[in-house]
Amino acid sequence: MMDFPITFDEDSPKLTAEQIARMKPTHPEYWKVEPVKVSLSIKIDADVLAWFKSQGKGYQTRINKALRDVMTRSIVSTP
C-alpha cells in the first residue's frame, strides 16, 4: 500500500484539535457502541479508593469514567 501526502488548502484545511473534539456524528444512533468490560486486578492508593467509595454506589463506574475522561483528553491533545 502506498502512502500519499495529504494536501491542505482553503477547500480542505487542516482541522485543529479543538475542531475535532467538537465534531459529532450525523447519525449518533450508529455510534452507540458499548465498550467491552474487562475484569482486572489493579492497585489504587487507599485514599483514592476511599474517596470514590465515599461518593456512594457506583464507584467502579465513576473510576472508569475518570480514566476514560483522561484517555479522551490525551487522544484529543495528541498531535
Z-matrix of the N, CA and C atoms (Angstrom, degrees):
N
C 1 1.442
C 2 1.525 1 109.10
N 3 1.316 2 115.81 1 133.29
C 4 1.463 3 120.29 2 -178.78
C 5 1.521 4 109.84 3 -95.64
N 6 1.316 5 115.45 4 139.30
C 7 1.457 6 120.62 5 174.72
C 8 1.518 7 108.78 6 -97.25
N 9 1.318 8 115.90 7 126.95
C 10 1.454 9 120.72 8 178.69
C 11 1.524 10 108.10 9 -108.37
N 12 1.328 11 117.10 10 143.22
C 13 1.464 12 119.16 11 -179.60
C 14 1.532 13 110.86 12 -66.15
N 15 1.324 14 115.69 13 147.95
C 16 1.464 15 120.98 14 176.94
C 17 1.517 16 107.54 15 -91.01
N 18 1.322 17 115.71 16 129.78
C 19 1.454 18 120.74 17 178.98
C 20 1.514 19 109.17 18 -106.35
N 21 1.323 20 116.36 19 123.64
C 22 1.451 21 121.55 20 177.48
C 23 1.518 22 108.55 21 -101.97
N 24 1.330 23 116.99 22 137.78
C 25 1.459 24 121.97 23 175.93
C 26 1.520 25 108.88 24 -146.67
N 27 1.324 26 117.69 25 -169.74
C 28 1.474 27 119.62 26 -176.88
C 29 1.525 28 112.67 27 -66.23
N 30 1.322 29 117.79 28 -25.24
C 31 1.461 30 120.70 29 178.03
C 32 1.526 31 112.55 30 -83.11
N 33 1.306 32 116.49 31 -24.72
C 34 1.463 33 120.40 32 178.47
C 35 1.534 34 108.90 33 -140.81
N 36 1.349 35 115.64 34 76.70
C 37 1.468 36 119.37 35 -178.56
C 38 1.514 37 111.59 36 -74.86
N 39 1.318 38 115.43 37 158.60
C 40 1.457 39 120.92 38 175.74
C 41 1.523 40 108.36 39 -72.21
N 42 1.337 41 116.51 40 131.75
C 43 1.455 42 121.24 41 -179.35
C 44 1.523 43 110.57 42 -81.95
N 45 1.324 44 114.85 43 143.94
C 46 1.461 45 119.64 44 175.92
C 47 1.526 46 108.71 45 -81.99
N 48 1.313 47 116.72 46 164.81
C 49 1.470 48 121.22 47 177.77
C 50 1.524 49 110.31 48 -60.77
N 51 1.339 50 116.81 49 -36.22
C 52 1.471 51 120.79 50 179.14
C 53 1.530 52 110.88 51 -65.41
N 54 1.331 53 117.04 52 -42.14
C 55 1.471 54 119.98 53 178.66
C 56 1.529 55 110.86 54 -64.00
N 57 1.310 56 116.78 55 -40.94
C 58 1.465 57 120.53 56 179.41
C 59 1.517 58 110.07 57 -65.47
N 60 1.340 59 117.31 58 -40.14
C 61 1.465 60 121.29 59 -179.54
C 62 1.530 61 111.42 60 -63.82
N 63 1.335 62 117.40 61 -30.91
C 64 1.467 63 120.94 62 -179.05
C 65 1.527 64 113.11 63 -83.69
N 66 1.318 65 117.85 64 -8.96
C 67 1.467 66 120.54 65 -177.28
C 68 1.527 67 111.08 66 -66.13
N 69 1.307 68 115.12 67 141.65
C 70 1.460 69 121.64 68 177.72
C 71 1.527 70 107.55 69 -131.80
N 72 1.330 71 117.51 70 144.46
C 73 1.465 72 119.46 71 179.43
C 74 1.527 73 111.01 72 -67.28
N 75 1.316 74 116.83 73 148.40
C 76 1.463 75 122.13 74 177.90
C 77 1.517 76 110.58 75 -63.72
N 78 1.312 77 116.65 76 -39.50
C 79 1.467 78 122.23 77 -179.80
C 80 1.532 79 108.45 78 -121.46
N 81 1.341 80 117.37 79 84.12
C 82 1.465 81 120.01 80 -175.19
C 83 1.523 82 114.05 81 -60.40
N 84 1.321 83 117.73 82 -23.05
C 85 1.468 84 119.19 83 -179.47
C 86 1.531 85 111.77 84 -62.76
N 87 1.326 86 116.87 85 -24.16
C 88 1.464 87 119.82 86 178.31
C 89 1.522 88 112.35 87 -79.34
N 90 1.319 89 117.35 88 -12.45
C 91 1.460 90 121.99 89 -174.86
C 92 1.517 91 112.75 90 -105.11
N 93 1.318 92 117.93 91 7.01
C 94 1.465 93 121.00 92 -179.97
C 95 1.522 94 109.49 93 -83.38
N 96 1.305 95 114.24 94 78.22
C 97 1.461 96 121.03 95 179.90
C 98 1.523 97 107.79 96 -107.66
N 99 1.314 98 115.73 97 121.68
C 100 1.460 99 120.01 98 179.07
C 101 1.528 100 109.52 99 -79.23
N 102 1.325 101 117.08 100 126.43
C 103 1.463 102 119.21 101 176.63
C 104 1.534 103 110.59 102 -64.00
N 105 1.300 104 115.48 103 148.89
C 106 1.456 105 121.37 104 177.41
C 107 1.526 106 107.82 105 -76.47
N 108 1.306 107 116.70 106 129.66
C 109 1.464 108 121.32 107 178.47
C 110 1.526 109 109.12 108 -87.13
N 111 1.318 110 115.63 109 138.70
C 112 1.455 111 122.23 110 179.82
C 113 1.522 112 107.78 111 -123.27
N 114 1.309 113 116.06 112 132.18
C 115 1.456 114 120.82 113 177.01
C 116 1.528 115 108.80 114 -83.39
N 117 1.348 116 116.29 115 133.01
C 118 1.453 117 119.28 116 178.84
C 119 1.513 118 110.33 117 -149.64
N 120 1.299 119 114.95 118 166.64
C 121 1.453 120 121.67 119 175.72
C 122 1.524 121 106.42 120 -109.20
N 123 1.334 122 116.06 121 126.70
C 124 1.461 123 120.33 122 -177.54
C 125 1.526 124 108.91 123 -138.41
N 126 1.311 125 116.70 124 143.91
C 127 1.461 126 120.47 125 177.82
C 128 1.521 127 108.41 126 -96.96
N 129 1.343 128 114.83 127 125.00
C 130 1.463 129 122.90 128 179.66
C 131 1.519 130 106.89 129 -124.73
N 132 1.320 131 116.32 130 142.81
C 133 1.467 132 119.65 131 177.39
C 134 1.520 133 109.42 132 -54.17
N 135 1.323 134 115.77 133 138.51
C 136 1.466 135 121.90 134 -175.53
C 137 1.520 136 112.28 135 -57.91
N 138 1.340 137 117.26 136 -39.23
C 139 1.467 138 119.06 137 -178.78
C 140 1.523 139 112.01 138 -69.38
N 141 1.328 140 116.81 139 -33.37
C 142 1.472 141 120.93 140 177.53
C 143 1.523 142 109.25 141 -66.57
N 144 1.322 143 116.89 142 -47.48
C 145 1.468 144 120.73 143 179.18
C 146 1.522 145 110.69 144 -62.73
N 147 1.332 146 117.12 145 -42.24
C 148 1.467 147 120.84 146 179.10
C 149 1.526 148 110.90 147 -60.55
N 150 1.324 149 117.25 148 -39.91
C 151 1.460 150 120.47 149 179.46
C 152 1.528 151 110.58 150 -64.61
N 153 1.332 152 117.60 151 -47.46
C 154 1.470 153 120.07 152 178.88
C 155 1.527 154 110.42 153 -60.19
N 156 1.339 155 117.12 154 -43.78
C 157 1.467 156 120.32 155 179.66
C 158 1.532 157 111.56 156 -65.47
N 159 1.325 158 117.22 157 -33.51
C 160 1.469 159 120.44 158 -178.88
C 161 1.530 160 112.09 159 -67.74
N 162 1.315 161 116.79 160 -16.28
C 163 1.460 162 121.05 161 179.85
C 164 1.525 163 111.85 162 -79.87
N 165 1.333 164 116.71 163 -5.27
C 166 1.460 165 120.44 164 176.93
C 167 1.516 166 112.69 165 107.38
N 168 1.330 167 113.43 166 -172.32
C 169 1.459 168 120.84 167 -177.19
C 170 1.533 169 110.36 168 -59.35
N 171 1.318 170 115.47 169 143.99
C 172 1.462 171 121.02 170 178.25
C 173 1.516 172 113.68 171 95.75
N 174 1.334 173 116.85 172 22.98
C 175 1.466 174 119.17 173 -177.01
C 176 1.522 175 112.59 174 -62.79
N 177 1.343 176 118.01 175 -34.19
C 178 1.464 177 119.75 176 179.62
C 179 1.522 178 110.54 177 -66.36
N 180 1.322 179 116.34 178 -39.12
C 181 1.470 180 120.74 179 177.62
C 182 1.526 181 110.05 180 -64.00
N 183 1.334 182 117.24 181 -40.72
C 184 1.464 183 120.09 182 179.03
C 185 1.532 184 111.51 183 -67.47
N 186 1.325 185 117.30 184 -37.80
C 187 1.471 186 120.07 185 176.09
C 188 1.527 187 108.98 186 -62.68
N 189 1.327 188 117.22 187 -44.56
C 190 1.464 189 121.32 188 179.19
C 191 1.527 190 110.64 189 -60.43
N 192 1.343 191 117.13 190 -43.05
C 193 1.466 192 120.60 191 179.96
C 194 1.526 193 110.50 192 -64.32
N 195 1.332 194 117.24 193 -41.39
C 196 1.470 195 120.81 194 178.85
C 197 1.532 196 110.14 195 -61.25
N 198 1.324 197 116.64 196 -43.53
C 199 1.467 198 120.58 197 178.73
C 200 1.530 199 110.81 198 -65.57
N 201 1.336 200 117.01 199 -41.53
C 202 1.465 201 120.88 200 179.51
C 203 1.530 202 110.56 201 -64.35
N 204 1.333 203 118.16 202 -40.23
C 205 1.464 204 121.41 203 178.27
C 206 1.526 205 110.98 204 -60.51
N 207 1.332 206 116.36 205 -44.39
C 208 1.470 207 120.27 206 178.12
C 209 1.525 208 109.88 207 -62.93
N 210 1.331 209 117.21 208 -44.27
C 211 1.457 210 121.45 209 179.78
C 212 1.526 211 110.63 210 -61.02
N 213 1.333 212 117.09 211 -46.13
C 214 1.470 213 121.25 212 -178.56
C 215 1.519 214 111.39 213 -62.67
N 216 1.335 215 117.27 214 -44.39
C 217 1.464 216 119.92 215 177.89
C 218 1.524 217 111.11 216 -61.68
N 219 1.311 218 116.67 217 -38.28
C 220 1.466 219 121.11 218 -179.82
C 221 1.520 220 110.83 219 -66.03
N 222 1.329 221 116.62 220 -41.85
C 223 1.467 222 121.22 221 179.89
C 224 1.519 223 110.02 222 -64.23
N 225 1.328 224 117.21 223 -44.29
C 226 1.467 225 121.76 224 -177.78
C 227 1.518 226 110.98 225 -67.28
N 228 1.333 227 118.31 226 -37.72
C 229 1.463 228 121.15 227 -176.52
C 230 1.523 229 114.00 228 -83.60
N 231 1.322 230 117.60 229 -10.38
C 232 1.455 231 120.84 230 179.35
C 233 1.526 232 109.31 231 -77.38
N 234 1.334 233 117.91 232 126.29
C 235 1.483 234 119.70 233 -178.69
C 236 1.508 235 112.70 234 -67.69
